[in-house]
């Protein structure tokens, strides 16, 4: 080894001043360009808007009644012979009162921990006329 290539007190040779030192090339451009960020955000916003529009359309058409807690049950045409809940109230911690409609009549259902009972609240319109005639 050449003594001119050694620094005083060093055991390894150093590069001479005549040769250029190789530098580590660092990346100077950003990893994600501004254009790509704008495109990614735009695509995300469009997909989100499509999802919201699809959910709104499904709700208007009544398609979500089976998978969204019965949200469209009130929108269905009511059948005269179907069981309908007109009102429901909790009277106490253990007692609830329900007014049900079935085939033109209304029933008052009292439900408690001791059991339940039912009463006809409003008779059919034909029965009202026959009761008034007597």
The first five atom37 places (N, CA, C, CB, O) and aatype in JSON, in Angstrom:
{
  "aatype": [20, 20, 20, 20, 20, 20, 20, 20, 20, 20, 20, 20, 20, 20, 20, 20, 20, 20, 20, 20, 20, 20, 20, 20, 20, 20, 20, 20, 20, 20, 20, 20, 20, 20, 20, 20, 20, 20, 20, 20, 20, 20, 20, 20, 20, 20, 20, 20, 20, 20, 20, 20, 20, 20, 20, 20, 20, 20, 20, 20, 20, 20, 20, 20, 20, 20, 20, 20, 20, 20, 20, 20, 20, 20, 20, 20, 20, 20, 20, 20, 20, 20, 20, 20, 20, 20, 20, 20, 20, 20, 20, 20, 20, 20, 20, 20, 20, 20, 20, 20, 20, 20, 20, 20, 20, 20, 20, 20, 20, 20, 20, 20, 20, 20, 20, 20, 20, 20, 20, 20, 20, 20, 20, 20, 20, 20, 20, 20, 20, 20, 20, 20, 20, 20],
  "atom_mask": [
    [1, 1, 1, 1, 1],
    [1, 1, 1, 1, 1],
    [1, 1, 1, 1, 1],
    [1, 1, 1, 1, 1],
    [1, 1, 1, 1, 1],
    [1, 1, 1, 1, 1],
    [1, 1, 1, 1, 1],
    [1, 1, 1, 1, 1],
    [1, 1, 1, 1, 1],
    [1, 1, 1, 1, 1],
    [1, 1, 1, 1, 1],
    [1, 1, 1, 1, 1],
    [1, 1, 1, 1, 1],
    [1, 1, 1, 1, 1],
    [1, 1, 1, 1, 1],
    [1, 1, 1, 1, 1],
    [1, 1, 1, 1, 1],
    [1, 1, 1, 1, 1],
    [1, 1, 1, 1, 1],
    [1, 1, 1, 1, 1],
    [1, 1, 1, 1, 1],
    [1, 1, 1, 1, 1],
    [1, 1, 1, 1, 1],
    [1, 1, 1, 1, 1],
    [1, 1, 1, 1, 1],
    [1, 1, 1, 1, 1],
    [1, 1, 1, 1, 1],
    [1, 1, 1, 1, 1],
    [1, 1, 1, 1, 1],
    [1, 1, 1, 1, 1],
    [1, 1, 1, 1, 1],
    [1, 1, 1, 1, 1],
    [1, 1, 1, 1, 1],
    [1, 1, 1, 1, 1],
    [1, 1, 1, 1, 1],
    [1, 1, 1, 1, 1],
    [1, 1, 1, 1, 1],
    [1, 1, 1, 1, 1],
    [1, 1, 1, 1, 1],
    [1, 1, 1, 1, 1],
    [1, 1, 1, 1, 1],
    [1, 1, 1, 1, 1],
    [1, 1, 1, 1, 1],
    [1, 1, 1, 1, 1],
    [1, 1, 1, 1, 1],
    [1, 1, 1, 1, 1],
    [1, 1, 1, 1, 1],
    [1, 1, 1, 1, 1],
    [1, 1, 1, 1, 1],
    [1, 1, 1, 1, 1],
    [1, 1, 1, 1, 1],
    [1, 1, 1, 1, 1],
    [1, 1, 1, 1, 1],
    [1, 1, 1, 1, 1],
    [1, 1, 1, 1, 1],
    [1, 1, 1, 1, 1],
    [1, 1, 1, 1, 1],
    [1, 1, 1, 1, 1],
    [1, 1, 1, 1, 1],
    [1, 1, 1, 1, 1],
    [1, 1, 1, 1, 1],
    [1, 1, 1, 1, 1],
    [1, 1, 1, 1, 1],
    [1, 1, 1, 1, 1],
    [1, 1, 1, 1, 1],
    [1, 1, 1, 1, 1],
    [1, 1, 1, 1, 1],
    [1, 1, 1, 1, 1],
    [1, 1, 1, 1, 1],
    [1, 1, 1, 1, 1],
    [1, 1, 1, 1, 1],
    [1, 1, 1, 1, 1],
    [1, 1, 1, 1, 1],
    [1, 1, 1, 1, 1],
    [1, 1, 1, 1, 1],
    [1, 1, 1, 1, 1],
    [1, 1, 1, 1, 1],
    [1, 1, 1, 1, 1],
    [1, 1, 1, 1, 1],
    [1, 1, 1, 1, 1],
    [1, 1, 1, 1, 1],
    [1, 1, 1, 1, 1],
    [1, 1, 1, 1, 1],
    [1, 1, 1, 1, 1],
    [1, 1, 1, 1, 1],
    [1, 1, 1, 1, 1],
    [1, 1, 1, 1, 1],
    [1, 1, 1, 1, 1],
    [1, 1, 1, 1, 1],
    [1, 1, 1, 1, 1],
    [1, 1, 1, 1, 1],
    [1, 1, 1, 1, 1],
    [1, 1, 1, 1, 1],
    [1, 1, 1, 1, 1],
    [1, 1, 1, 1, 1],
    [1, 1, 1, 1, 1],
    [1, 1, 1, 1, 1],
    [1, 1, 1, 1, 1],
    [1, 1, 1, 1, 1],
    [1, 1, 1, 1, 1],
    [1, 1, 1, 1, 1],
    [1, 1, 1, 1, 1],
    [1, 1, 1, 1, 1],
    [1, 1, 1, 1, 1],
    [1, 1, 1, 1, 1],
    [1, 1, 1, 1, 1],
    [1, 1, 1, 1, 1],
    [1, 1, 1, 1, 1],
    [1, 1, 1, 1, 1],
    [1, 1, 1, 1, 1],
    [1, 1, 1, 1, 1],
    [1, 1, 1, 1, 1],
    [1, 1, 1, 1, 1],
    [1, 1, 1, 1, 1],
    [1, 1, 1, 1, 1],
    [1, 1, 1, 1, 1],
    [1, 1, 1, 1, 1],
    [1, 1, 1, 1, 1],
    [1, 1, 1, 1, 1],
    [1, 1, 1, 1, 1],
    [1, 1, 1, 1, 1],
    [1, 1, 1, 1, 1],
    [1, 1, 1, 1, 1],
    [1, 1, 1, 1, 1],
    [1, 1, 1, 1, 1],
    [1, 1, 1, 1, 1],
    [1, 1, 1, 1, 1],
    [1, 1, 1, 1, 1],
    [1, 1, 1, 1, 1],
    [1, 1, 1, 1, 1],
    [1, 1, 1, 1, 1],
    [1, 1, 1, 1, 1],
    [1, 1, 1, 1, 1],
    [1, 1, 1, 1, 1]
  ],
  "atom_positions": [
    [[0.82, -1.18, 0.0], [0.0, 0.0, 0.0], [0.86, 1.25, 0.0], [-0.93, 0.0, 1.19], [1.97, 1.26, 0.55]],
    [[0.38, 2.2, -0.57], [1.07, 3.47, -0.75], [0.81, 4.36, 0.47], [0.61, 4.18, -2.05], [-0.33, 4.45, 0.92]],
    [[1.8, 4.99, 0.99], [1.67, 5.81, 2.19], [0.93, 7.11, 1.91], [3.03, 6.12, 2.78], [0.35, 7.71, 2.82]],
    [[0.94, 7.55, 0.65], [0.23, 8.78, 0.32], [-1.29, 8.59, 0.34], [0.66, 9.29, -1.05], [-2.05, 9.55, 0.43]],
    [[-1.68, 7.36, 0.25], [-3.11, 7.04, 0.23], [-3.67, 6.85, 1.64], [-3.35, 5.78, -0.59], [-4.88, 6.66, 1.79]],
    [[-2.84, 6.9, 2.66], [-3.26, 6.66, 4.04], [-3.31, 8.0, 4.77], [-2.31, 5.67, 4.76], [-2.45, 8.86, 4.6]],
    [[-4.31, 8.14, 5.57], [-4.38, 9.33, 6.42], [-3.6, 9.04, 7.69], [-5.85, 9.72, 6.74], [-3.52, 7.88, 8.1]],
    [[-3.05, 10.05, 8.32], [-2.29, 9.79, 9.54], [-3.19, 9.2, 10.62], [-1.63, 11.08, 10.04], [-4.23, 9.77, 10.93]],
    [[-2.82, 8.09, 11.17], [-3.55, 7.41, 12.23], [-4.67, 6.54, 11.73], [-4.1, 8.41, 13.17], [-5.35, 5.91, 12.53]],
    [[-4.89, 6.47, 10.43], [-5.97, 5.64, 9.88], [-5.39, 4.38, 9.32], [-6.75, 6.4, 8.8], [-4.24, 4.35, 8.88]],
    [[-6.17, 3.34, 9.35], [-5.7, 2.06, 8.84], [-6.29, 1.73, 7.49], [-6.02, 0.97, 9.81], [-5.86, 0.77, 6.85]],
    [[-7.25, 2.5, 7.05], [-7.87, 2.23, 5.75], [-7.5, 3.33, 4.79], [-9.41, 2.11, 5.87], [-7.35, 4.49, 5.18]],
    [[-7.36, 2.98, 3.55], [-7.02, 4.02, 2.58], [-8.22, 4.92, 2.3], [-6.53, 3.39, 1.27], [-9.36, 4.48, 2.4]],
    [[-7.98, 6.15, 1.97], [-9.04, 7.1, 1.6], [-8.89, 7.45, 0.14], [-8.98, 8.37, 2.48], [-7.83, 7.26, -0.46]],
    [[-9.95, 7.95, -0.41], [-9.92, 8.34, -1.82], [-9.11, 9.6, -1.96], [-11.34, 8.53, -2.38], [-9.14, 10.49, -1.11]],
    [[-8.42, 9.66, -3.02], [-7.62, 10.85, -3.24], [-8.52, 12.0, -3.66], [-6.53, 10.6, -4.3], [-9.64, 11.78, -4.1]],
    [[-8.04, 13.17, -3.52], [-8.82, 14.35, -3.87], [-9.01, 14.49, -5.36], [-8.16, 15.57, -3.33], [-9.89, 15.23, -5.8]],
    [[-8.21, 13.81, -6.13], [-8.33, 13.92, -7.57], [-9.54, 13.16, -8.1], [-7.07, 13.42, -8.23], [-10.07, 13.52, -9.15]],
    [[-9.97, 12.1, -7.41], [-11.15, 11.36, -7.87], [-12.39, 11.9, -7.18], [-10.99, 9.83, -7.6], [-12.35, 12.21, -5.99]],
    [[-13.45, 12.0, -7.89], [-14.71, 12.53, -7.34], [-15.35, 11.47, -6.46], [-15.68, 12.96, -8.47], [-15.38, 10.29, -6.8]],
    [[-15.86, 11.91, -5.35], [-16.52, 10.97, -4.45], [-17.92, 10.68, -4.97], [-16.58, 11.54, -3.0], [-18.65, 11.58, -5.38]],
    [[-18.28, 9.4, -4.94], [-19.61, 9.0, -5.4], [-20.62, 9.29, -4.29], [-19.65, 7.49, -5.8], [-20.44, 8.86, -3.15]],
    [[-21.66, 10.01, -4.62], [-22.7, 10.33, -3.64], [-23.89, 9.41, -3.84], [-23.14, 11.82, -3.75], [-24.11, 8.88, -4.93]],
    [[-24.65, 9.24, -2.78], [-25.85, 8.41, -2.87], [-26.95, 9.25, -3.52], [-26.3, 7.89, -1.45], [-27.29, 10.32, -3.02]],
    [[-27.51, 8.76, -4.61], [-28.57, 9.55, -5.27], [-29.89, 9.4, -4.51], [-28.75, 9.08, -6.76], [-30.46, 8.31, -4.47]],
    [[-30.37, 10.47, -3.92], [-31.65, 10.47, -3.22], [-32.75, 10.89, -4.18], [-31.61, 11.41, -1.99], [-32.54, 11.66, -5.11]],
    [[-33.94, 10.37, -3.92], [-35.08, 10.7, -4.76], [-35.5, 12.14, -4.47], [-36.26, 9.72, -4.51], [-35.66, 12.53, -3.31]],
    [[-35.68, 12.91, -5.5], [-36.07, 14.31, -5.33], [-37.54, 14.54, -5.64], [-35.22, 15.2, -6.2], [-38.11, 15.52, -5.17]],
    [[-38.17, 13.67, -6.42], [-39.59, 13.85, -6.72], [-40.43, 13.18, -5.62], [-39.94, 13.26, -8.12], [-39.96, 12.29, -4.92]],
    [[-41.68, 13.63, -5.48], [-42.56, 13.08, -4.45], [-43.0, 11.67, -4.85], [-43.8, 13.99, -4.23], [-43.14, 11.4, -6.05]],
    [[-43.23, 10.78, -3.89], [-43.63, 9.42, -4.24], [-44.99, 9.36, -4.93], [-43.64, 8.56, -3.0], [-45.21, 8.52, -5.8]],
    [[-45.91, 10.24, -4.53], [-47.23, 10.29, -5.17], [-47.41, 11.72, -5.66], [-48.39, 9.86, -4.19], [-47.32, 12.67, -4.89]],
    [[-47.67, 11.84, -6.94], [-47.81, 13.18, -7.5], [-49.17, 13.76, -7.13], [-47.63, 13.15, -9.03], [-50.1, 13.04, -6.75]],
    [[-49.28, 15.06, -7.26], [-50.53, 15.74, -6.95], [-51.67, 15.31, -7.84], [-50.35, 17.23, -7.06], [-52.82, 15.24, -7.41]],
    [[-51.35, 15.0, -9.09], [-52.38, 14.54, -10.03], [-52.97, 13.2, -9.63], [-51.81, 14.45, -11.42], [-54.17, 12.98, -9.75]],
    [[-52.11, 12.31, -9.15], [-52.6, 10.99, -8.72], [-53.48, 11.1, -7.47], [-51.43, 10.05, -8.44], [-54.46, 10.37, -7.34]],
    [[-53.14, 12.01, -6.57], [-53.97, 12.21, -5.38], [-55.35, 12.73, -5.78], [-53.29, 13.19, -4.4], [-56.36, 12.28, -5.25]],
    [[-55.39, 13.67, -6.71], [-56.67, 14.22, -7.18], [-57.5, 13.13, -7.84], [-56.43, 15.39, -8.16], [-58.71, 13.05, -7.6]],
    [[-56.89, 12.29, -8.65], [-57.61, 11.21, -9.32], [-58.15, 10.22, -8.29], [-56.7, 10.48, -10.33], [-59.3, 9.79, -8.39]],
    [[-57.33, 9.85, -7.3], [-57.77, 8.9, -6.27], [-58.93, 9.46, -5.46], [-56.61, 8.54, -5.35], [-59.89, 8.74, -5.19]],
    [[-58.87, 10.72, -5.07], [-59.96, 11.34, -4.31], [-61.22, 11.47, -5.16], [-59.53, 12.72, -3.79], [-62.33, 11.3, -4.66]],
    [[-61.06, 11.78, -6.44], [-62.22, 11.9, -7.33], [-62.92, 10.56, -7.5], [-61.8, 12.45, -8.69], [-64.15, 10.48, -7.45]],
    [[-62.15, 9.5, -7.72], [-62.74, 8.17, -7.87], [-63.45, 7.76, -6.59], [-61.66, 7.13, -8.24], [-64.54, 7.19, -6.64]],
    [[-62.85, 8.03, -5.44], [-63.48, 7.7, -4.16], [-64.78, 8.47, -3.98], [-62.52, 8.01, -3.0], [-65.78, 7.89, -3.54]],
    [[-64.8, 9.74, -4.31], [-66.01, 10.54, -4.18], [-67.11, 10.05, -5.12], [-65.71, 12.02, -4.46], [-68.28, 10.01, -4.74]],
    [[-66.75, 9.68, -6.34], [-67.74, 9.18, -7.3], [-68.33, 7.86, -6.83], [-67.1, 9.01, -8.69], [-69.54, 7.66, -6.93]],
    [[-67.49, 6.95, -6.33], [-68.0, 5.67, -5.82], [-68.92, 5.89, -4.63], [-66.83, 4.74, -5.43], [-69.95, 5.23, -4.52]],
    [[-68.57, 6.8, -3.74], [-69.42, 7.11, -2.59], [-70.75, 7.7, -3.03], [-68.7, 8.07, -1.64], [-71.79, 7.34, -2.48]],
    [[-70.73, 8.6, -4.01], [-71.98, 9.18, -4.51], [-72.85, 8.12, -5.17], [-71.68, 10.31, -5.5], [-74.07, 8.15, -5.02]],
    [[-72.24, 7.19, -5.9], [-73.02, 6.11, -6.51], [-73.66, 5.22, -5.45], [-72.13, 5.26, -7.42], [-74.81, 4.81, -5.6]],
    [[-72.94, 4.93, -4.38], [-73.49, 4.12, -3.3], [-74.67, 4.83, -2.63], [-72.4, 3.81, -2.26], [-75.69, 4.19, -2.35]],
    [[-74.54, 6.12, -2.36], [-75.63, 6.88, -1.74], [-76.84, 6.93, -2.68], [-75.17, 8.31, -1.38], [-77.98, 6.79, -2.22]],
    [[-76.61, 7.14, -3.97], [-77.72, 7.18, -4.93], [-78.41, 5.83, -5.02], [-77.21, 7.6, -6.31], [-79.64, 5.77, -5.11]],
    [[-77.65, 4.75, -5.0], [-78.24, 3.41, -5.03], [-79.06, 3.14, -3.78], [-77.15, 2.36, -5.19], [-80.15, 2.56, -3.87]],
    [[-78.57, 3.54, -2.61], [-79.32, 3.35, -1.36], [-80.6, 4.17, -1.37], [-78.46, 3.73, -0.15], [-81.64, 3.69, -0.92]],
    [[-80.55, 5.4, -1.88], [-81.74, 6.24, -1.97], [-82.76, 5.62, -2.93], [-81.36, 7.67, -2.43], [-83.95, 5.59, -2.63]],
    [[-82.3, 5.14, -4.08], [-83.19, 4.53, -5.06], [-83.83, 3.25, -4.5], [-82.42, 4.21, -6.36], [-85.02, 3.0, -4.71]],
    [[-83.04, 2.46, -3.8], [-83.58, 1.23, -3.21], [-84.62, 1.55, -2.15], [-82.45, 0.38, -2.59], [-85.62, 0.84, -2.02]],
    [[-84.41, 2.61, -1.4], [-85.4, 2.99, -0.39], [-86.68, 3.47, -1.04], [-84.84, 4.07, 0.54], [-87.78, 3.16, -0.56]],
    [[-86.57, 4.24, -2.11], [-87.77, 4.72, -2.81], [-88.56, 3.58, -3.42], [-87.39, 5.72, -3.9], [-89.79, 3.61, -3.45]],
    [[-87.86, 2.56, -3.9], [-88.53, 1.42, -4.52], [-89.02, 0.41, -3.5], [-87.6, 0.75, -5.5], [-89.76, -0.51, -3.85]],
    [[-88.61, 0.55, -2.24], [-89.03, -0.38, -1.21], [-88.25, -1.67, -1.19], [-90.47, -0.69, -1.37], [-88.72, -2.67, -0.66]],
    [[-87.06, -1.66, -1.75], [-86.24, -2.88, -1.82], [-85.49, -3.15, -0.53], [-85.25, -2.77, -2.96], [-85.03, -4.27, -0.32]],
    [[-85.37, -2.16, 0.34], [-84.55, -2.35, 1.53], [-85.36, -2.76, 2.74], [-83.81, -1.09, 1.83], [-84.8, -2.83, 3.83]],
    [[-86.63, -3.05, 2.61], [-87.45, -3.42, 3.75], [-87.04, -4.73, 4.39], [-88.87, -3.52, 3.34], [-87.24, -4.92, 5.59]],
    [[-86.46, -5.62, 3.62], [-86.08, -6.92, 4.17], [-84.74, -6.89, 4.87], [-86.06, -7.95, 3.08], [-84.46, -7.77, 5.69]],
    [[-83.89, -5.92, 4.59], [-82.57, -5.92, 5.2], [-82.25, -4.66, 6.0], [-81.53, -6.1, 4.15], [-81.13, -4.53, 6.49]],
    [[-83.2, -3.74, 6.13], [-82.96, -2.54, 6.94], [-84.07, -2.33, 7.96], [-82.84, -1.31, 6.04], [-84.83, -1.37, 7.84]],
    [[-84.19, -3.14, 8.92], [-85.08, -3.01, 10.07], [-86.49, -2.55, 9.71], [-84.48, -2.05, 11.06], [-87.1, -1.79, 10.46]],
    [[-87.01, -3.0, 8.6], [-88.4, -2.7, 8.25], [-88.66, -1.24, 7.95], [-89.28, -3.14, 9.34], [-89.75, -0.76, 8.27]],
    [[-87.73, -0.53, 7.36], [-87.9, 0.9, 7.12], [-89.02, 1.19, 6.14], [-86.61, 1.49, 6.6], [-89.63, 2.26, 6.22]],
    [[-89.32, 0.29, 5.23], [-90.34, 0.57, 4.22], [-91.67, -0.11, 4.52], [-89.85, 0.14, 2.87], [-92.53, -0.15, 3.64]],
    [[-91.86, -0.64, 5.72], [-93.12, -1.32, 6.01], [-94.3, -0.37, 5.99], [-93.03, -2.01, 7.36], [-95.4, -0.77, 5.63]],
    [[-94.1, 0.9, 6.38], [-95.19, 1.86, 6.38], [-95.56, 2.31, 4.97], [-94.82, 3.06, 7.22], [-96.64, 2.85, 4.77]],
    [[-94.7, 2.1, 4.0], [-94.94, 2.55, 2.63], [-95.77, 1.55, 1.82], [-93.62, 2.79, 1.94], [-96.26, 1.89, 0.75]],
    [[-95.92, 0.31, 2.33], [-96.66, -0.69, 1.57], [-98.15, -0.37, 1.57], [-96.42, -2.1, 2.15], [-98.65, 0.21, 2.54]],
    [[-98.86, -0.72, 0.51], [-100.31, -0.55, 0.55], [-100.9, -1.48, 1.6], [-100.94, -0.83, -0.85], [-100.54, -2.66, 1.68]],
    [[-101.8, -0.95, 2.41], [-102.36, -1.72, 3.51], [-103.52, -2.58, 3.03], [-102.82, -0.78, 4.64], [-104.45, -2.09, 2.39]],
    [[-103.45, -3.84, 3.34], [-104.51, -4.79, 3.04], [-105.54, -4.71, 4.16], [-103.96, -6.24, 2.87], [-105.17, -4.64, 5.34]],
    [[-106.82, -4.72, 3.81], [-107.87, -4.62, 4.83], [-107.85, -5.81, 5.77], [-109.25, -4.5, 4.17], [-108.22, -5.67, 6.94]],
    [[-107.43, -6.96, 5.3], [-107.43, -8.17, 6.11], [-106.09, -8.46, 6.76], [-107.84, -9.34, 5.26], [-105.93, -9.5, 7.4]],
    [[-105.14, -7.57, 6.63], [-103.84, -7.78, 7.26], [-103.87, -7.27, 8.7], [-102.71, -7.06, 6.45], [-104.61, -6.34, 9.02]],
    [[-103.08, -7.86, 9.53], [-102.96, -7.42, 10.92], [-102.14, -6.14, 10.95], [-102.3, -8.54, 11.81], [-101.02, -6.1, 10.44]],
    [[-102.69, -5.09, 11.56], [-102.04, -3.79, 11.6], [-101.88, -3.34, 13.04], [-102.84, -2.74, 10.78], [-102.79, -3.53, 13.85]],
    [[-100.75, -2.76, 13.37], [-100.53, -2.18, 14.69], [-100.84, -0.69, 14.59], [-99.05, -2.43, 15.2], [-100.11, 0.05, 13.94]],
    [[-101.92, -0.26, 15.24], [-102.32, 1.15, 15.2], [-101.56, 1.98, 16.23], [-103.82, 1.28, 15.42], [-101.16, 3.11, 15.95]],
    [[-101.38, 1.41, 17.43], [-100.66, 2.13, 18.49], [-100.07, 1.11, 19.45], [-101.59, 3.13, 19.23], [-100.57, -0.01, 19.59]],
    [[-99.02, 1.52, 20.12], [-98.38, 0.66, 21.1], [-97.74, 1.56, 22.16], [-97.32, -0.28, 20.44], [-96.94, 2.44, 21.83]],
    [[-98.1, 1.33, 23.42], [-97.57, 2.15, 24.52], [-97.15, 1.26, 25.68], [-98.61, 3.18, 24.99], [-97.78, 0.23, 25.95]],
    [[-96.11, 1.65, 26.36], [-95.67, 0.97, 27.58], [-96.3, 1.72, 28.74], [-94.1, 0.92, 27.7], [-96.04, 2.9, 28.95]],
    [[-97.15, 1.02, 29.52], [-97.85, 1.62, 30.64], [-96.96, 1.62, 31.88], [-99.17, 0.88, 30.92], [-96.9, 2.61, 32.61]],
    [[-96.29, 0.53, 32.11], [-95.34, 0.43, 33.22], [-94.16, -0.41, 32.75], [-96.01, -0.19, 34.5], [-94.04, -0.75, 31.58]],
    [[-93.29, -0.74, 33.69], [-92.11, -1.52, 33.33], [-92.51, -2.9, 32.82], [-91.16, -1.64, 34.52], [-91.86, -3.45, 31.94]],
    [[-93.58, -3.45, 33.39], [-93.97, -4.82, 33.05], [-95.23, -4.89, 32.2], [-94.18, -5.61, 34.3], [-95.67, -6.0, 31.87]],
    [[-95.84, -3.77, 31.82], [-97.13, -3.78, 31.11], [-97.06, -2.93, 29.86], [-98.26, -3.29, 32.03], [-96.56, -1.8, 29.88]],
    [[-97.57, -3.47, 28.76], [-97.67, -2.75, 27.49], [-99.1, -2.86, 26.98], [-96.67, -3.29, 26.44], [-99.77, -3.86, 27.22]],
    [[-99.55, -1.83, 26.28], [-100.89, -1.8, 25.69], [-100.72, -1.59, 24.2], [-101.79, -0.68, 26.33], [-99.99, -0.7, 23.76]],
    [[-101.42, -2.42, 23.41], [-101.34, -2.34, 21.95], [-102.75, -2.24, 21.38], [-100.59, -3.57, 21.37], [-103.66, -2.9, 21.88]],
    [[-102.92, -1.43, 20.35], [-104.18, -1.37, 19.61], [-103.89, -1.97, 18.24], [-104.74, 0.11, 19.49], [-103.1, -1.42, 17.47]],
    [[-104.55, -3.1, 17.94], [-104.35, -3.81, 16.68], [-105.61, -3.71, 15.84], [-103.99, -5.29, 16.93], [-106.71, -3.67, 16.38]],
    [[-105.44, -3.66, 14.53], [-106.56, -3.67, 13.6], [-106.53, -4.94, 12.78], [-106.54, -2.45, 12.7], [-105.49, -5.34, 12.27]],
    [[-107.71, -5.58, 12.67], [-107.8, -6.81, 11.88], [-109.2, -6.94, 11.33], [-107.42, -8.06, 12.72], [-110.17, -6.98, 12.08]],
    [[-109.31, -7.0, 10.0], [-110.59, -7.14, 9.29], [-111.61, -6.09, 9.72], [-111.15, -8.52, 9.52], [-112.77, -6.41, 9.97]],
    [[-111.17, -4.86, 9.8], [-112.09, -3.77, 10.08], [-112.38, -3.55, 11.55], [-113.35, -3.99, 9.38], [-113.11, -2.62, 11.89]],
    [[-111.86, -4.35, 12.41], [-112.09, -4.19, 13.85], [-110.78, -3.78, 14.52], [-112.64, -5.5, 14.48], [-109.69, -4.02, 14.01]],
    [[-110.94, -3.15, 15.67], [-109.77, -2.8, 16.47], [-109.82, -3.57, 17.77], [-109.71, -1.27, 16.73], [-110.87, -3.71, 18.39]],
    [[-108.66, -4.07, 18.17], [-108.54, -4.86, 19.39], [-107.55, -4.17, 20.32], [-108.1, -6.32, 19.09], [-106.5, -3.7, 19.89]],
    [[-107.91, -4.13, 21.6], [-107.02, -3.61, 22.62], [-106.37, -4.8, 23.31], [-107.79, -2.7, 23.65], [-107.05, -5.63, 23.91]],
    [[-105.05, -4.89, 23.22], [-104.29, -5.99, 23.81], [-103.49, -5.42, 24.98], [-103.35, -6.68, 22.75], [-102.69, -4.5, 24.81]],
    [[-103.72, -5.97, 26.17], [-102.95, -5.59, 27.34], [-102.01, -6.75, 27.65], [-103.88, -5.25, 28.58], [-102.45, -7.88, 27.86]],
    [[-100.74, -6.46, 27.66], [-99.72, -7.5, 27.84], [-98.91, -7.17, 29.09], [-98.8, -7.6, 26.57], [-98.4, -6.06, 29.23]],
    [[-98.8, -8.14, 29.99], [-98.02, -7.94, 31.21], [-97.31, -9.23, 31.57], [-98.92, -7.46, 32.37], [-97.42, -10.23, 30.86]],
    [[-96.58, -9.2, 32.67], [-95.88, -10.4, 33.1], [-96.84, -11.47, 33.59], [-94.88, -10.06, 34.2], [-96.49, -12.65, 33.6]],
    [[-98.06, -11.08, 33.99], [-99.05, -12.05, 34.46], [-99.83, -12.67, 33.3], [-100.02, -11.39, 35.43], [-100.59, -13.62, 33.52]],
    [[-99.68, -12.16, 32.11], [-100.4, -12.7, 30.96], [-100.84, -11.58, 30.04], [-101.62, -13.52, 31.41], [-100.33, -10.46, 30.13]],
    [[-101.78, -11.88, 29.15], [-102.29, -10.86, 28.24], [-103.79, -11.05, 28.11], [-101.6, -10.94, 26.86], [-104.33, -12.13, 28.31]],
    [[-104.46, -9.96, 27.75], [-105.91, -10.01, 27.54], [-106.24, -9.17, 26.32], [-106.69, -9.51, 28.79], [-105.49, -8.26, 25.95]],
    [[-107.37, -9.48, 25.7], [-107.77, -8.77, 24.48], [-109.21, -8.32, 24.62], [-107.6, -9.67, 23.23], [-110.03, -9.01, 25.24]],
    [[-109.54, -7.17, 24.04], [-110.89, -6.62, 24.0], [-111.13, -5.99, 22.65], [-111.12, -5.59, 25.14], [-110.21, -5.45, 22.03]],
    [[-112.36, -6.07, 22.18], [-112.73, -5.38, 20.94], [-113.0, -3.94, 21.31], [-113.98, -6.05, 20.25], [-113.87, -3.65, 22.14]],
    [[-112.27, -3.02, 20.68], [-112.42, -1.61, 20.99], [-113.49, -0.99, 20.13], [-111.1, -0.87, 20.8], [-114.39, -0.32, 20.64]],
    [[-113.42, -1.2, 18.82], [-114.37, -0.59, 17.9], [-114.94, -1.68, 17.01], [-113.71, 0.54, 17.06], [-114.19, -2.34, 16.29]],
    [[-116.26, -1.89, 17.04], [-116.84, -2.91, 16.16], [-116.81, -2.48, 14.71], [-118.27, -3.22, 16.58], [-116.53, -1.32, 14.4]],
    [[-117.09, -3.41, 13.85], [-117.14, -3.15, 12.42], [-118.25, -2.14, 12.14], [-117.38, -4.46, 11.62], [-119.2, -2.05, 12.91]],
    [[-118.15, -1.37, 11.06], [-119.13, -0.34, 10.75], [-120.52, -0.93, 10.52], [-118.7, 0.45, 9.52], [-121.51, -0.28, 10.83]],
    [[-120.62, -2.16, 9.98], [-121.92, -2.8, 9.77], [-122.57, -3.12, 11.11], [-121.77, -4.08, 8.94], [-123.79, -2.99, 11.24]],
    [[-121.8, -3.52, 12.1], [-122.35, -3.85, 13.41], [-122.8, -2.6, 14.13], [-121.32, -4.59, 14.24], [-123.73, -2.67, 14.93]],
    [[-122.18, -1.46, 13.89], [-122.61, -0.21, 14.53], [-124.0, 0.17, 14.05], [-121.61, 0.92, 14.24], [-124.82, 0.63, 14.84]],
    [[-124.26, -0.02, 12.75], [-125.58, 0.33, 12.22], [-126.65, -0.61, 12.75], [-125.56, 0.29, 10.69], [-127.77, -0.17, 13.01]],
    [[-126.34, -1.88, 12.92], [-127.34, -2.81, 13.44], [-127.59, -2.55, 14.92], [-126.9, -4.26, 13.22], [-128.72, -2.73, 15.38]],
    [[-126.56, -2.14, 15.68], [-126.75, -1.81, 17.09], [-127.6, -0.55, 17.24], [-125.4, -1.64, 17.8], [-128.4, -0.46, 18.17]],
    [[-127.44, 0.41, 16.35], [-128.21, 1.65, 16.43], [-129.67, 1.41, 16.07], [-127.61, 2.71, 15.51], [-130.54, 2.12, 16.56]],
    [[-129.94, 0.43, 15.22], [-131.32, 0.16, 14.8], [-132.11, -0.51, 15.92], [-131.33, -0.73, 13.55], [-133.34, -0.39, 15.94]],
    [[-131.47, -1.2, 16.83], [-132.18, -1.88, 17.93], [-132.61, -0.9, 18.91], [-131.33, -2.91, 18.59], [-133.22, -1.27, 19.92]]
  ]
}
